[in-house]
C-alpha cells in the first residue's frame, strides 16, 4: 500500500472517530452514558455490598463485574453508533455510497469507544478506591491492560452484532444496542460465578470470551478458576468471533444491497 | 464518445410480507446507455422505478438480473471502485442531524479520503459555490429545505465525481430556489464535465437540464431521446396558428422540416411543429412563397408535460421508440 493510500485509509477510519466525537460533544445524553449511569451503577451495587457486609474479596468480585459491564456498555454502544446515528438521521445510504470498507467503519467507531470507555474505567476505578477501598491495580499494569483489551474486544463483538442486526432488520433491531449487554450480565458471571447457573447456561458461558476475561482478572483477587489458559481462550474466541463477524457484516451488507434495506432506511 | 453508463436487461423485484410471499416487479429489463459528459434525465410517474434504477446504477442496490457497467467498471463485481468515482444527491436530503453544514462536509470528505488542507479547501470552496456561507455552523436539522438541498449537492461534489446521480434534486423546493439549484447543477457540470443522471417529476427541469430523457413506465423505458425528439415521437408539439388570405397547401407545409401536422379550417391554418420558435421563419416563408397573405401569426408552445401525459397514457403505437 502506498503512503497516500495508507493516509487515505487512515482518514477514512478517522472519519468515524470524528463523527462519534462531534455527536458525543453535542449530546447531553452521552454525558449520562459515560458519567451518570456508570457512577450510579457502581455506587448502588457498591452500597449493596456494604449493606450485605460482604468481605473485601467478595465485594471486589462484584465490583469487577460492575465496572467491566460499564466499560463494555460504553464501548459497544459507540461501535453500534456507527450505524445507529445514520439510522436515526436516515442518512445510511450516504455512508455506503462512499468508498469505505466495513472494517474502517467498525474500527473508527471502536477507537472512540475505547477512548470513552477508558475514561469510564478511570473514573469508576478512582471512585471504587475511595468509596469501597477496592484497588483495580492490585494485579499489576500488565494483567490490567490485558483485561481491558479483552473487554474492548468483547465490546466490538457486541457492537458489530448490533450493526449486523440493524442491517438485517432495520429499526426493529436498535433495541439490541441496549439488550445484548444485559444478556452478557446474565450468562457470563458478571455478578456471580458461572458455576451457579442452571444448565445449559454454564456451557453457553464458556463460548463467550467475556467469561474468561472476568475469570482471569478475578484470579488475581483469590478466585481460582476451573479453567486453564484463560487469556488464550478469551483472545482465541474473540479473534474467531471477530473473523466470523467481519464475514457476516460483509454478507449482510451485500444482502442489504440486494433487498433494498439501505434505501428503505434512508427514506 | 465513451459510455458512462451501460445497463443491459436490468430486472429488479422486491419481496414483502412475512415470508416474502408478495413480490413486486419494479424494473423489467431496462437497457440504458449514457454517454460521458451527458446530462441524462429519467422521467416517469410515481412507482415507475426511477429511484430503483438510479440506486442500482449508483451501486446502492443490486439488480436481480442484468449487467451494469459504470465508467467502464463492472457494477456488480467492483462496486467499491465505482464508488470512488461517483456520488449521489437526493431530494428530501438527510444527513447527520446534529452535525453542522461544515462538519457534515468534513465527515463525508474524510469518507472520500480527503485529507488536511485539501479537504479544508474543498469544503470551503463548496460552501461558497452552493451559497452556504453564513450557514456553515448551523446544525443540519435547523436548515431550511433549500439549504439542506444545497448541502446535499455540495456533499455530492466532494470527490469531484465523474458520474453524479441526482434523485429528484428540486423536489419540495419553491420555484425560485429550484431555478437556482438547476443553475448550480448546470454550472458544476460545465466546470467538471461530469456525467449526470437525474430522476425528476419536473418536466421543465428535465427540459432545461437534460440532453436526453428516458420515460420510464411500469419498470420499462417506453421512450428515449431529446426533448424535441420526444415531442415529435408523440406527434405533439408547438402550435403555429396563421390567419391568411389566398392559397395555402398543407401538402407543401407538411414536407417542411419539423412539421408534425397541418390542418386548415376557413382562413386559419394550424401547424404543429416540434420547436415553434425555430421553425416559424421558414413556415412563414413557405406560406408567403405559395402566394398567401399572412394576416396574423400566433405561437402556442407545448412542453414536456404534454409528452409525459401522452406516454403515461401508454398508447401502444407510441411505445418502445428511441431516437
Interface residues (C-beta under 8 A of the other chain):
Chain A: X7 X8 X9 X11 X12 X14 X15 X18 X19 X22 X23 X26 X27 X85 X86 X88 X89 X90 X91 X93 X94 X95 X96 X97 X98 X99 X100 X101 X254 X257 X258 X259 X260 X262 X263 X266
Chain B: X14 X15 X51 X52 X55 X58 X59 X60 X61 X62 X79 X80 X81 X83 X84 X86 X87 X88 X90 X94 X95 X96 X97 X98 X99 X103 X106 X107 X108 X110 X111 X112 X113 X114 X115 X139 X140 X155
